[in-house]
Amino acid sequence: MDKFIIQGGKPLAGEITPSGNKNAALPLLAACLLTDEPVILHNVPEIRDVQDMRALIESLGVTVESVDHNHTWKVQAKHVRPADLDPDLCRRIRASILIAGPMTARTGNFLIPPPGGDVIGRRRVDTHFLALKALGAEANYNRASHMFDFRAQHLNGADILLDEASVTATENTIMAAVTAKGDTTLRNAASEPHVQELCHMLNSLGAQIEDIGSNTVHIHGVPSLHGGEYTIGPDYLEVVSFIGAAVVTKGSIRIRKAGPQYLDMVRLVFGRIGVVWEVDGEDIIVPQDQPLVIETDLGDAIPEIKTNVWPAFPSDLGSITFTVATQAKGSVLFHDWMYPSRMYFTDKLINMGAQIVLCDPHRCIVIGPTQLIGEKVESPDIRAGMALVLAAMAAEGQSTIRNVGQIDRGYERIEEKLRSLGAQIRRTKEG
């Protein structure tokens, strides 16, 4: 098991380019199952979750090879077959469920173990079942074998209202519907950047998807898809992590090709805790001088920052924002109604000196600014792990972060990128 050793108090400076969006790469790899022709994917992030997804689709008969360099992959599902997927591998990533939609559409018969991923509370998959059933599939869960069973002689377009705006259920439904017979209207659809990227990539392969980016997506089924080429956009979660790292270390950085068009709500929320940045074309510039004063609500009430479905503030950025707020003057209430365990990592920030009151599993109050102190902590999940890296870089003294394999699931060589900006961080093996 690897760990990070971080010496805090080093302001970041320089330029950095984020990796491709992990949450786009995973459904895009699954979407390659829909065509027997080759698909070239550029800017694929070299992270553990993506490698696990590669292993899953390769076990189904897909060939994947690197082209020119490691971030360009040629994927071809010329001969796919239902296979006994490795349950341990499926449990390692939440996105394993994304194989269900395209494989049901392509083969009509598919078994898959339950997905895994971050331990941040129950993450239901019922919406996937309901949507695929609406398209004509049989979908069941066998408790004895612990397997999901999907079957369909053929899929037909349908008018589908999702019972929740689930990102992965939206992606699964879109992938199943693009080759279904007839038209599909998908309402209450998720519209995150990675969902939009999946739609654009599928259209480049011959799909007919309209109203991309809205919560009502129209899909005209086509007989088949062809091959093509697509470049994955920047990971906005990594971009915001770099913004937060610059702010808490009192540094100044330029983030190249940052995709600022996806950060309007994040910019609004970060502005409420006194964080600003400039946009220069596709780049984001984080200045050294930050207000870092929390903006109160009317009547000097403590403001509330609440996560919600896109285009609202995403839950995945909550952990990063808590850490940044520890360095801002004032008090702010964070409310994440989606996941009941997202905030439990705050005890680690409290051990480092943060003033945080955990009100219940969904809400906490952060009071700042506070000088954080180096500590030995363990990463519980991807985003909380990265938040602890930020806290360690802001802290006085040395910190040790264990279980950084969790961080590796979502961030590509993060210690190398941070070192290039002046951070004192090194990876080492547990003794």
Secondary structure, DSSP 4 states (H G I P E B T S, - for coil): -EEEEEE-----EEEE-PPB-HHHHHHHHHHGGG-SS-EEEES----HHHHHHHHHHHTTT-EEEE-SSTT-EEEE-SS-------HHHHHH-GGGGGGHHHHHHHHSEEEEPPP----SS----HHHHHHHHHTT-EEEEETTTTEEEEE-S--B--EEE-SS--HHHHHHHHHHHTTSBSEEEEES----HHHHHHHHHHHHTT-EEESTTSSEEEEE--S----EEEE--B-HHHHHHHHHHHHHTT-EEEETT--GGG-HHHHHHHHHTT---EEETTEEEE-S----BPPPBGGGBPPEEE--STTS--GGGHHHHHHHHTTSBEEEEEE--S-TTGGGGHHHHHHTT-EEEEEETTEEEEEE----B--EEE--SHHHHHHHHHHHHHSBSEEEEE-THHHHTTSSSHHHHHHHTT-EEEEEE--
